[in-house]
Amino acid sequence: MAASSTAATPADGLPSRWPLLVVFLVVFIDLLGFGIVLPVMPRQVEPYLEALRLGPLARGGVIGLLFSVFSLMQFLFSPVWGRLSDRVGRRPMLLLSLAGSVVCYALYGWAVTFPPDRATTAIGLMLAARIGAGIAGASVGTAAAVIADCTTPENRARGMALIGIAFGAGFTLGPLIAYCGLGLFGRQPWGVGAIASLLSAVAFVIACVVFRETRRPGSRPAREYPGLSRTAAVLGLPTVGGLVLVYFLSIFAFANFEATLARLTKSAFGMGDDGNFLVFAFIGLMLMLAGGMYRPLAKRLPETALLAGGVGLMILGLATVGAVAWCTRAGPVAGGPLATLFYAAAAVAVAGFACVNPSVSALISRRTDPERQGEVLGVNQSFASLGRILGPLAGSLLFDLHASHTLPFVAAVAVLGGVFALVPRLRRAAERP
């Protein structure tokens, strides 16, 4: 069922810029906390792993668990947050999300203060903090539902682009804030968690002051609580299931690139930590800029055209990155044309992804009953999280299977080729009334 056209202002008449600002902050803080913690987490857990005298395989397993459990919780809880927001409202769920981030990042900061002889306690608390942060951060679908509440169907894609911009801003600024902000705490290990917790607290206060409920009065509250049967029902909706599949496969392909990027820059160009920091900052900056460019494009082109163009750009960019990997298979090169080509290819792939993300969300929202926006968009974000779990796993395994390190990009391009073949069918379905 296609969503009906609704007013572009929330229920209490407050200008829609305030809910959209809070949505931006929620997603930005989620990715900011992610970007602040992840660059230093493997180093902070290392002393505890050494104290436990774990072997290399077990150490890698613990670090991998701390990374992946965040996305796993988002996969499990995104539909829950979305469905509950349809039942009790968007505001309480977003406030609960931000409050949870405050607590969980503070817990992470406390965990790394334990001495190595209490390694089991420290790692257990770090794991609990990552689980809690993942649950708290499972509100992106609810944030997308707020955008759906506050925009007309014609402007929905432009609104959804804010999520991509927030992702890019958080991904870019997180490591930078971690590096600069730790100086405020004398380079203490707990400073990382403290910064992320404080920023979440600021966003919570802003949301409390300016955010009002966007779910309209008179909407029928959801009568059923989330569950597997509800997720299956969402995937069975006309067109929606295909769009969720497209989103999952696109995220899976892009995550192959993200997970192997640091290893590729080392093998191809001999980059150290500082160089990799700049590469990741560049990727985040391109994601933020491309999200800003998407908004005027959405005025002129339909979402299906932007989706097809985005997938095409991802194929071109990732195929070229794979070509760079092949050309440097004999050993790292210092800069030169191949480095320039790598940066250009990465920018093209990121620009394509920045088109796919809001296009899929807008198309799903427009094909969804207004009273089920939170549930359906939550399921979509759940499968995006699944892509972020399986994509890095596949990319990491494929990277070392061939000396050229090209297999992750070959797999990503093959998957995206299948996505590109699906787009015409989705376009025809989206054009039906």
Secondary structure by P-SEA (a helix, b strand, c coil): cccccccccccccccaaaaaaaaaaaaaaaaaaaaaccccccccaaaaaaaacccaaaaaaaaaaaaaaaaaaaaacaaaaaaaaaaccaaaaaaaaaaaaaaaaaaaaaaacccccaaaaaaaaaaaaaaaaaaaacaaaaaaaaaaacccccccccccaaaaaaaaaaaaaaaaaaaaaaaaaccccaaaaaaaaaaaaaaaaaaacccccccccccccccccccaaaaaaaaaccaaaaaaaaaaaaaaaaaaaaaaaaaaaaaaccccaaaaaaaaaaaaaaaaaaaaaaaaaaacccaaaaaaaaaaaaaaaaaaaaaaaaaaccccccccaaaaaaaaaaaaaaaaaaaaaaaaaaaaaaaccccaaaaaaaaaaaaaaaaaaaaaaaaaaacccccccaaaaaaaaaaaaaaaaaaaaaaaaaacc
